[in-house]
Amino acid sequence: SDMEGIEPVVVASVHLDATDETKRVGQLTRLLKRQTTTTANKYKSNPRPSFIIAGDMNTELFSGSCVSAFLRQNNDNDSNDHESFPTEEDYRQQCHESLRLTQD
């Protein structure tokens, strides 16, 4: 068949909460747990299929935001681009903008 040798890919379409960063991270956590369980049961092989998350994240994914950090946490191990890591100021700014930290 023409599909032989093509590795499986899992694709999820999301529409994350528009008002709360904590809820967005919770929604992504549930999605990733579900994806891990589903692919572990279906694909016994290692490594598991690639996983693509697409859709409306309802966030700009600025450096320092929780959703940005959450999505990139497993991909930074192979990255040599240390300039793209959020700074302490990035975290402070994003926490302030999402109302988790008052600005002094």
C-alpha positions in Angstrom: 0.0 0.0 0.0 1.1 3.6 -0.5 0.8 4.2 3.3 3.4 1.6 4.3 6.4 3.1 6.1 4.5 6.3 7.0 4.7 6.9 10.7 1.4 7.7 12.6 0.7 11.2 13.7 -1.9 12.2 16.3 -3.6 15.6 15.7 -5.7 17.4 18.3 -7.8 20.6 17.7 -8.4 22.7 20.7 -10.4 25.8 21.7 -8.9 26.8 25.1 -10.5 29.0 27.7 -10.4 32.7 26.7 -10.3 34.2 30.1 -8.1 32.2 32.4 -4.5 31.0 31.9 -4.8 28.5 34.7 -7.8 26.9 33.0 -5.9 26.8 29.7 -3.0 24.9 31.3 -5.6 22.6 32.9 -7.2 21.9 29.6 -3.8 21.1 28.0 -2.9 18.9 30.9 -6.1 16.8 30.4 -5.5 16.7 26.7 -1.9 15.4 27.1 -3.0 12.8 29.7 -5.7 11.6 27.3 -3.3 11.5 24.4 -0.7 9.6 26.4 -3.1 7.0 27.6 -4.7 6.6 24.1 -1.4 6.3 22.2 0.1 4.0 24.9 -2.9 1.6 24.5 -3.0 1.8 20.7 0.7 2.0 19.8 2.8 -0.3 22.0 5.9 0.6 20.0 8.4 3.1 21.2 8.6 5.9 20.3 5.0 7.0 20.3 3.6 8.9 17.3 4.2 12.6 16.9 1.5 14.8 18.4 0.3 18.0 16.9 -1.8 20.5 18.9 -3.6 23.0 16.8 -6.6 25.4 17.2 -7.4 28.4 19.2 -5.1 28.6 22.2 -6.6 31.9 23.2 -3.2 33.2 24.1 -0.3 34.9 22.3 2.2 32.3 23.7 4.5 35.1 24.9 7.8 34.1 26.4 7.2 33.6 30.1 3.5 32.7 29.8 2.3 29.5 31.5 0.9 28.0 28.3 4.0 28.7 26.3 6.2 27.2 29.0 3.9 24.2 29.3 3.9 23.5 25.5 7.7 23.8 25.1 8.9 22.0 28.3 9.5 18.7 26.5 11.0 20.2 23.4 13.8 22.3 24.9 16.0 19.4 25.8 17.2 19.2 22.2 17.4 22.9 21.5 20.6 24.8 21.4 18.7 28.1 21.1 19.1 29.3 24.7 18.3 32.9 23.6 14.7 31.8 23.3 14.3 30.8 27.0 12.2 33.2 29.0 13.9 35.6 31.4 12.9 36.3 35.0 11.4 39.6 33.7 9.4 37.7 31.0 7.8 35.5 33.8 7.1 38.6 36.0 5.5 40.5 33.1 3.3 37.5 32.1 2.3 36.8 35.7 1.3 40.5 36.1 -0.7 40.5 32.8 -2.6 37.3 33.8 -3.3 38.9 37.2 -1.2 36.3 39.2 1.3 38.8 40.5 1.0 42.4 41.5 3.6 44.7 40.0 5.7 46.6 42.6 
